Amino acid sequence: MSEKTRYTDAELKEFRALIEDKIQKAKADLELLKSAYMNDGNNGTEDTAPTFKAFEEGSETMSKEANTQLAIRQEKFIRDLKNALVRIENKTYGICRVTGKLINKKRLYLVPHATLSIEAKNMQK
């Protein structure tokens, strides 16, 4: 049997669902980050769990800059996930851009926007 050169349509569909779910969660996290650094004084935590209130008070010490960096990273993550959806459309998803081999399925479940196999990633070190 020859080595698979791409994931099947069924597998791609499965990855699409995983990625779309991650995009929704990432967008929600991004909204939380943005609201945390936009509402300085009252963060509207009166009716939320005490743990969240403690987190909010703790975040007073976290600089706006750190919060902004987190938001920028989150936006990049969302962009990377959306690019992965494009690769699914093109049926090039899951193919290492260095080796041309399929990226291990377990890696893609953990890092669905990966474009490098572990083999290629290790070569970069």
CNS distance restraints for C-alpha pairs under 8 A (distance, minus, plus):
assign (resid   4 and name CA) (resid 102 and name CA) 7.40 0.50 0.50
assign (resid   5 and name CA) (resid  95 and name CA) 7.79 0.50 0.50
assign (resid   5 and name CA) (resid 101 and name CA) 6.73 0.50 0.50
assign (resid   5 and name CA) (resid 102 and name CA) 6.50 0.50 0.50
assign (resid   6 and name CA) (resid  91 and name CA) 7.32 0.50 0.50
assign (resid   6 and name CA) (resid  92 and name CA) 6.95 0.50 0.50
assign (resid   6 and name CA) (resid  93 and name CA) 7.63 0.50 0.50
assign (resid   6 and name CA) (resid  94 and name CA) 7.20 0.50 0.50
assign (resid   6 and name CA) (resid  95 and name CA) 6.73 0.50 0.50
assign (resid   6 and name CA) (resid 102 and name CA) 6.46 0.50 0.50
assign (resid   7 and name CA) (resid  11 and name CA) 5.88 0.50 0.50
assign (resid   7 and name CA) (resid  12 and name CA) 6.27 0.50 0.50
assign (resid   7 and name CA) (resid  91 and name CA) 7.72 0.50 0.50
assign (resid   7 and name CA) (resid  93 and name CA) 7.51 0.50 0.50
assign (resid   7 and name CA) (resid  94 and name CA) 7.09 0.50 0.50
assign (resid   7 and name CA) (resid 102 and name CA) 7.80 0.50 0.50
assign (resid   8 and name CA) (resid  12 and name CA) 6.16 0.50 0.50
assign (resid   9 and name CA) (resid  13 and name CA) 6.07 0.50 0.50
assign (resid  10 and name CA) (resid  14 and name CA) 6.37 0.50 0.50
assign (resid  11 and name CA) (resid  15 and name CA) 6.31 0.50 0.50
assign (resid  12 and name CA) (resid  16 and name CA) 6.03 0.50 0.50
assign (resid  12 and name CA) (resid  88 and name CA) 6.17 0.50 0.50
assign (resid  12 and name CA) (resid  91 and name CA) 7.74 0.50 0.50
assign (resid  12 and name CA) (resid  93 and name CA) 7.52 0.50 0.50
assign (resid  13 and name CA) (resid  17 and name CA) 6.40 0.50 0.50
assign (resid  14 and name CA) (resid  18 and name CA) 6.44 0.50 0.50
assign (resid  15 and name CA) (resid  19 and name CA) 6.08 0.50 0.50
assign (resid  15 and name CA) (resid 109 and name CA) 7.81 0.50 0.50
assign (resid  15 and name CA) (resid 112 and name CA) 7.49 0.50 0.50
assign (resid  16 and name CA) (resid  20 and name CA) 6.01 0.50 0.50
assign (resid  16 and name CA) (resid  85 and name CA) 6.49 0.50 0.50
assign (resid  16 and name CA) (resid  88 and name CA) 7.12 0.50 0.50
assign (resid  17 and name CA) (resid  21 and name CA) 6.14 0.50 0.50
assign (resid  18 and name CA) (resid  22 and name CA) 6.30 0.50 0.50
assign (resid  18 and name CA) (resid 109 and name CA) 7.88 0.50 0.50
assign (resid  18 and name CA) (resid 112 and name CA) 7.84 0.50 0.50
assign (resid  19 and name CA) (resid  23 and name CA) 6.12 0.50 0.50
assign (resid  19 and name CA) (resid  81 and name CA) 6.37 0.50 0.50
assign (resid  19 and name CA) (resid  84 and name CA) 7.83 0.50 0.50
assign (resid  19 and name CA) (resid  85 and name CA) 7.36 0.50 0.50
assign (resid  19 and name CA) (resid 112 and name CA) 6.54 0.50 0.50
assign (resid  20 and name CA) (resid  24 and name CA) 6.35 0.50 0.50
assign (resid  21 and name CA) (resid  25 and name CA) 6.41 0.50 0.50
assign (resid  22 and name CA) (resid  26 and name CA) 5.95 0.50 0.50
assign (resid  22 and name CA) (resid  81 and name CA) 7.87 0.50 0.50
assign (resid  23 and name CA) (resid  27 and name CA) 6.04 0.50 0.50
assign (resid  23 and name CA) (resid  78 and name CA) 5.88 0.50 0.50
assign (resid  23 and name CA) (resid  81 and name CA) 6.65 0.50 0.50
assign (resid  23 and name CA) (resid  82 and name CA) 7.70 0.50 0.50
assign (resid  24 and name CA) (resid  28 and name CA) 6.33 0.50 0.50
assign (resid  25 and name CA) (resid  29 and name CA) 6.21 0.50 0.50
assign (resid  26 and name CA) (resid  30 and name CA) 6.08 0.50 0.50
assign (resid  26 and name CA) (resid  74 and name CA) 6.76 0.50 0.50
assign (resid  26 and name CA) (resid  77 and name CA) 7.71 0.50 0.50
assign (resid  26 and name CA) (resid  78 and name CA) 6.49 0.50 0.50
assign (resid  27 and name CA) (resid  31 and name CA) 6.23 0.50 0.50
assign (resid  27 and name CA) (resid  78 and name CA) 7.31 0.50 0.50
assign (resid  28 and name CA) (resid  32 and name CA) 6.41 0.50 0.50
assign (resid  29 and name CA) (resid  33 and name CA) 6.28 0.50 0.50
assign (resid  29 and name CA) (resid  74 and name CA) 7.87 0.50 0.50
assign (resid  30 and name CA) (resid  34 and name CA) 6.12 0.50 0.50
assign (resid  30 and name CA) (resid  71 and name CA) 5.96 0.50 0.50
assign (resid  30 and name CA) (resid  74 and name CA) 6.17 0.50 0.50
assign (resid  30 and name CA) (resid  75 and name CA) 7.30 0.50 0.50
assign (resid  31 and name CA) (resid  35 and name CA) 6.05 0.50 0.50
assign (resid  32 and name CA) (resid  36 and name CA) 6.04 0.50 0.50
assign (resid  33 and name CA) (resid  37 and name CA) 6.56 0.50 0.50
assign (resid  33 and name CA) (resid  67 and name CA) 6.68 0.50 0.50
assign (resid  33 and name CA) (resid  68 and name CA) 7.95 0.50 0.50
assign (resid  33 and name CA) (resid  70 and name CA) 7.51 0.50 0.50
assign (resid  33 and name CA) (resid  71 and name CA) 6.12 0.50 0.50
assign (resid  34 and name CA) (resid  38 and name CA) 6.03 0.50 0.50
assign (resid  34 and name CA) (resid  68 and name CA) 7.92 0.50 0.50
assign (resid  34 and name CA) (resid  71 and name CA) 6.91 0.50 0.50
assign (resid  35 and name CA) (resid  39 and name CA) 5.86 0.50 0.50
assign (resid  35 and name CA) (resid  43 and name CA) 7.88 0.50 0.50
assign (resid  36 and name CA) (resid  40 and name CA) 7.12 0.50 0.50
assign (resid  36 and name CA) (resid  43 and name CA) 6.76 0.50 0.50
assign (resid  36 and name CA) (resid  56 and name CA) 7.80 0.50 0.50
assign (resid  36 and name CA) (resid  67 and name CA) 7.98 0.50 0.50
assign (resid  37 and name CA) (resid  64 and name CA) 6.09 0.50 0.50
assign (resid  37 and name CA) (resid  67 and name CA) 6.66 0.50 0.50
assign (resid  37 and name CA) (resid  68 and name CA) 7.64 0.50 0.50
assign (resid  39 and name CA) (resid  43 and name CA) 5.46 0.50 0.50
assign (resid  43 and name CA) (resid  56 and name CA) 7.43 0.50 0.50
assign (resid  45 and name CA) (resid  49 and name CA) 7.82 0.50 0.50
assign (resid  45 and name CA) (resid  52 and name CA) 7.30 0.50 0.50
assign (resid  45 and name CA) (resid  53 and name CA) 5.70 0.50 0.50
assign (resid  45 and name CA) (resid  56 and name CA) 7.77 0.50 0.50
assign (resid  46 and name CA) (resid  53 and name CA) 7.60 0.50 0.50
assign (resid  48 and name CA) (resid  52 and name CA) 6.54 0.50 0.50
assign (resid  48 and name CA) (resid  53 and name CA) 6.94 0.50 0.50
assign (resid  49 and name CA) (resid  53 and name CA) 6.56 0.50 0.50
assign (resid  50 and name CA) (resid  54 and name CA) 6.17 0.50 0.50
assign (resid  51 and name CA) (resid  55 and name CA) 6.16 0.50 0.50
assign (resid  52 and name CA) (resid  56 and name CA) 6.09 0.50 0.50
assign (resid  53 and name CA) (resid  57 and name CA) 6.18 0.50 0.50
assign (resid  54 and name CA) (resid  58 and name CA) 6.02 0.50 0.50
assign (resid  55 and name CA) (resid  59 and name CA) 6.03 0.50 0.50
assign (resid  56 and name CA) (resid  60 and name CA) 6.62 0.50 0.50
assign (resid  57 and name CA) (resid  61 and name CA) 7.64 0.50 0.50
assign (resid  58 and name CA) (resid  62 and name CA) 6.96 0.50 0.50
assign (resid  59 and name CA) (resid  63 and name CA) 7.51 0.50 0.50
assign (resid  62 and name CA) (resid  66 and name CA) 6.42 0.50 0.50
assign (resid  62 and name CA) (resid  67 and name CA) 7.14 0.50 0.50
assign (resid  63 and name CA) (resid  67 and name CA) 6.50 0.50 0.50
assign (resid  64 and name CA) (resid  68 and name CA) 6.00 0.50 0.50
assign (resid  65 and name CA) (resid  69 and name CA) 6.17 0.50 0.50
assign (resid  66 and name CA) (resid  70 and name CA) 6.30 0.50 0.50
assign (resid  67 and name CA) (resid  71 and name CA) 6.28 0.50 0.50
assign (resid  68 and name CA) (resid  72 and name CA) 6.18 0.50 0.50
assign (resid  69 and name CA) (resid  73 and name CA) 6.20 0.50 0.50
assign (resid  70 and name CA) (resid  74 and name CA) 6.12 0.50 0.50
assign (resid  71 and name CA) (resid  75 and name CA) 6.17 0.50 0.50
assign (resid  72 and name CA) (resid  76 and name CA) 6.30 0.50 0.50
assign (resid  73 and name CA) (resid  77 and name CA) 6.19 0.50 0.50
assign (resid  74 and name CA) (resid  78 and name CA) 6.29 0.50 0.50
assign (resid  75 and name CA) (resid  79 and name CA) 6.23 0.50 0.50
assign (resid  76 and name CA) (resid  80 and name CA) 6.09 0.50 0.50
assign (resid  77 and name CA) (resid  81 and name CA) 6.20 0.50 0.50
assign (resid  78 and name CA) (resid  82 and name CA) 6.19 0.50 0.50
assign (resid  79 and name CA) (resid  83 and name CA) 6.18 0.50 0.50
assign (resid  80 and name CA) (resid  84 and name CA) 6.29 0.50 0.50
assign (resid  80 and name CA) (resid 113 and name CA) 5.86 0.50 0.50
assign (resid  81 and name CA) (resid  85 and name CA) 6.54 0.50 0.50
assign (resid  81 and name CA) (resid 112 and name CA) 7.22 0.50 0.50
assign (resid  81 and name CA) (resid 113 and name CA) 5.29 0.50 0.50
assign (resid  82 and name CA) (resid  86 and name CA) 6.61 0.50 0.50
assign (resid  83 and name CA) (resid  87 and name CA) 6.45 0.50 0.50
assign (resid  83 and name CA) (resid 113 and name CA) 7.62 0.50 0.50
assign (resid  84 and name CA) (resid  88 and name CA) 6.31 0.50 0.50
assign (resid  84 and name CA) (resid  93 and name CA) 6.59 0.50 0.50
assign (resid  84 and name CA) (resid 112 and name CA) 7.44 0.50 0.50
assign (resid  84 and name CA) (resid 113 and name CA) 5.36 0.50 0.50
assign (resid  85 and name CA) (resid  89 and name CA) 6.37 0.50 0.50
assign (resid  85 and name CA) (resid  93 and name CA) 7.93 0.50 0.50
assign (resid  86 and name CA) (resid  90 and name CA) 6.29 0.50 0.50
assign (resid  87 and name CA) (resid  91 and name CA) 5.88 0.50 0.50
assign (resid  87 and name CA) (resid  92 and name CA) 5.05 0.50 0.50
assign (resid  87 and name CA) (resid  93 and name CA) 4.61 0.50 0.50
assign (resid  88 and name CA) (resid  92 and name CA) 6.13 0.50 0.50
assign (resid  88 and name CA) (resid  93 and name CA) 4.83 0.50 0.50
assign (resid  94 and name CA) (resid 102 and name CA) 5.69 0.50 0.50
assign (resid  94 and name CA) (resid 103 and name CA) 5.22 0.50 0.50
assign (resid  94 and name CA) (resid 104 and name CA) 7.91 0.50 0.50
assign (resid  94 and name CA) (resid 108 and name CA) 7.18 0.50 0.50
assign (resid  94 and name CA) (resid 114 and name CA) 7.47 0.50 0.50
assign (resid  94 and name CA) (resid 115 and name CA) 6.78 0.50 0.50
assign (resid  95 and name CA) (resid 100 and name CA) 5.71 0.50 0.50
assign (resid  95 and name CA) (resid 101 and name CA) 5.58 0.50 0.50
assign (resid  95 and name CA) (resid 102 and name CA) 4.55 0.50 0.50
assign (resid  95 and name CA) (resid 103 and name CA) 5.68 0.50 0.50
assign (resid  95 and name CA) (resid 115 and name CA) 6.85 0.50 0.50
assign (resid  95 and name CA) (resid 116 and name CA) 7.67 0.50 0.50
assign (resid  95 and name CA) (resid 117 and name CA) 7.99 0.50 0.50
assign (resid  96 and name CA) (resid 100 and name CA) 4.89 0.50 0.50
assign (resid  96 and name CA) (resid 101 and name CA) 5.48 0.50 0.50
assign (resid  96 and name CA) (resid 102 and name CA) 6.01 0.50 0.50
assign (resid  96 and name CA) (resid 103 and name CA) 5.79 0.50 0.50
assign (resid  96 and name CA) (resid 115 and name CA) 5.37 0.50 0.50
assign (resid  96 and name CA) (resid 116 and name CA) 4.62 0.50 0.50
assign (resid  96 and name CA) (resid 117 and name CA) 5.39 0.50 0.50
assign (resid  96 and name CA) (resid 120 and name CA) 7.64 0.50 0.50
assign (resid  97 and name CA) (resid 115 and name CA) 5.94 0.50 0.50
assign (resid  97 and name CA) (resid 116 and name CA) 6.00 0.50 0.50
assign (resid  98 and name CA) (resid 116 and name CA) 6.72 0.50 0.50
assign (resid  98 and name CA) (resid 120 and name CA) 6.21 0.50 0.50
assign (resid  99 and name CA) (resid 117 and name CA) 7.72 0.50 0.50
assign (resid  99 and name CA) (resid 120 and name CA) 6.65 0.50 0.50
assign (resid 101 and name CA) (resid 117 and name CA) 7.74 0.50 0.50
assign (resid 102 and name CA) (resid 117 and name CA) 7.43 0.50 0.50
assign (resid 103 and name CA) (resid 107 and name CA) 7.01 0.50 0.50
assign (resid 103 and name CA) (resid 108 and name CA) 7.00 0.50 0.50
assign (resid 103 and name CA) (resid 115 and name CA) 7.83 0.50 0.50
assign (resid 103 and name CA) (resid 116 and name CA) 6.90 0.50 0.50
assign (resid 103 and name CA) (resid 117 and name CA) 4.81 0.50 0.50
assign (resid 103 and name CA) (resid 118 and name CA) 7.66 0.50 0.50
assign (resid 104 and name CA) (resid 108 and name CA) 6.52 0.50 0.50
assign (resid 104 and name CA) (resid 117 and name CA) 6.98 0.50 0.50
assign (resid 105 and name CA) (resid 109 and name CA) 6.27 0.50 0.50
assign (resid 106 and name CA) (resid 110 and name CA) 6.40 0.50 0.50
assign (resid 107 and name CA) (resid 111 and name CA) 5.78 0.50 0.50
assign (resid 107 and name CA) (resid 112 and name CA) 7.41 0.50 0.50
assign (resid 107 and name CA) (resid 114 and name CA) 7.79 0.50 0.50
assign (resid 108 and name CA) (resid 112 and name CA) 4.33 0.50 0.50
assign (resid 108 and name CA) (resid 113 and name CA) 7.11 0.50 0.50
assign (resid 108 and name CA) (resid 114 and name CA) 6.42 0.50 0.50
assign (resid 116 and name CA) (resid 120 and name CA) 5.78 0.50 0.50
assign (resid 116 and name CA) (resid 121 and name CA) 6.00 0.50 0.50
assign (resid 117 and name CA) (resid 121 and name CA) 6.15 0.50 0.50
assign (resid 118 and name CA) (resid 122 and name CA) 6.02 0.50 0.50
assign (resid 119 and name CA) (resid 123 and name CA) 6.48 0.50 0.50
assign (resid 120 and name CA) (resid 124 and name CA) 6.73 0.50 0.50
assign (resid 121 and name CA) (resid 125 and name CA) 7.17 0.50 0.50
